[in-house]
Structure formats: C-alpha cells, structure tokens
C-alpha cells in the first residue's frame, strides 16, 4: 500500500501536548470508560455543571515578556484546560486504536460553542504591571474564567466552567462534576448535590460526594465523601512518556492538527483583549466578577490544601 507524502507527514507528525502525558490526566479517560456505574449518569440528565480549575499560588516569575505575548487564555485555557474538558465530554472510543480516541475528541471539539464576550471574565493580579518585561498599561490577563457549552445530545445545556489564574491562594488543578439535586426533598432538605471531585495535581485523588443520615431521631443529613487517593511510585515524567510513545509511533497522547485548529476556533472570538481586565488582590480567588459569573450554578469550588488526604 502506497502512502502519499501528505499522509506520511501527518502520520509522522507528533504535536506535543505535554499535559496529556500526565498520569492523572490519563486517569480521567480510564476512570470514565473502565467503570460501568458512571456512564448512565454522565450526561445532561444528571449532571448540573462542570468546573475545571487550574490555580497557581505564584506570579509570572520572571516571564513577564512571555506572558505579555500570551496571557492566561492562550497559555493554558486553549490547550491544557480544553483538553481536560474534552476528556470529560467524549463518548467511548470504538477501539483501543489511537485514532479512535482522537476521532472522538475531535467530535467534541467540533461541538464546543465558540466563546463570546459574555462567556469570559478576565483578571490581572495587582502588581503584575510592575513585573519585569510587562507594559505599564498592560491589559493582559493573569486570570480567566470562561463558560463553555458542548452542543451534543449528551451535554446540551450543561455549562462547563474553566478557571485559571496566577497568585491564587494555592497551587492545584482539579475538576468538580456537580450532579443535579433529587427532584423532591423527601426529608425536608435538599442539601448539597452529589458530585465527583478529581484532583489532578499536586496530589492526586478522586472523591464522590454523598449525603447520609446524622445519627439520632431526626431525619437530618450530612455530607460525606467516598475518597480514593493515589500515590505514584517511579512515575514516568510526561515528556519521557511522550518521547517514548513517539519513538514507538503511538500518537494517542499527541494532539491532531484538526483538533488544534478546532481549539483555537473556540477561543479566537475573545482574544485580543476585547473584554475588560479586572484587578484582583494576590492570594485571593480572582476578581469579584468571576463569582457573579457562575452564580446561576452556585459557587466556585475553592479547595484548600488540607483537602489532600493520605
């Protein structure tokens, strides 16, 4: 069988997305399709909203000139966070062939609605303009919160919220999938909805939120968490994994050209500073506007470092 020059170039091109090489990110895909209990509820009928947060407790750290060229949306939303969103949103691949997974990812990328100014809140931490290499009147965002939708049968009307930022209270990357409340309050309360909570870094855990009865005569409930923590020993670094896969010709963890272009299509309408940038104090959760942004679906899930468990 003959392969054209163009086909050869496509097959031999490995577009590095080192974030896809991280063990916890791969575990999202595995967890979804290796556990049958998840599939019946992983859709618009049961999921109320999804939050994806990458918070960093430090600033640009001497990379002011670089950050002036990119900002938070180009730096991590367009690639890392959209990749996580797609892993949460895809249908099961038809086989273990790398292209089967990449095809399913592309279906989701095509279905993600383009962002509008109403879907974005941008922020900049106080003091950013004093960093080396940063313009005195810079409008570049160091914080971004965006609201996305996947226009498919599975995810219609379910909002996906992505939040990234520097100089937030601590450093972590995590996902919160909130499930809808029961349709009726049988016990005169509708407590916090059930949820799945994935911590991707720096520690790694998966927890499931539920409610159980408080001991006593009254039918009063309390929140409990079913918790699984993973400790990786001799974990292969993302670049090691990706280089090894490239040598073997396995493109599973590499971004395909069409998906890269589709990701840029999603964010392109809100680039070039077309929305205002709101100042926020370091070591806070970003500008107040980001809190109002999500109010129709509750609050942001602001984890604390002590949530990590052994």
Secondary structure, 3 states (H helix, E strand, C coil): CCCCHHHHHHHCCCECCHHHHCHHHHHHHHHHHHCHHHHCCCCCCCEEEEEEEEECCCCCCCCHHHHHHHHHHHHHHHHHHHHHHHHHHCCCCCCCCHHHHHHHHHHHHHHECCCCHHHEEEEEECCHHHCCCCCCCCCCCCEEEEEEEECCCCCCCCEEEEEEECCCCCCEEEEEEEECCCCCCCCCCCCCCCEEEEEEECCEEEEEEEEEECCCCCCCEEEEEEEEEECCCCCCCHHHHHHHHHHHCCCCCCECHHHHHHHHHHHHCCCCCCCCEEEECCCCCCCHHHHHHCHHHCCCCCCCHHHCCC
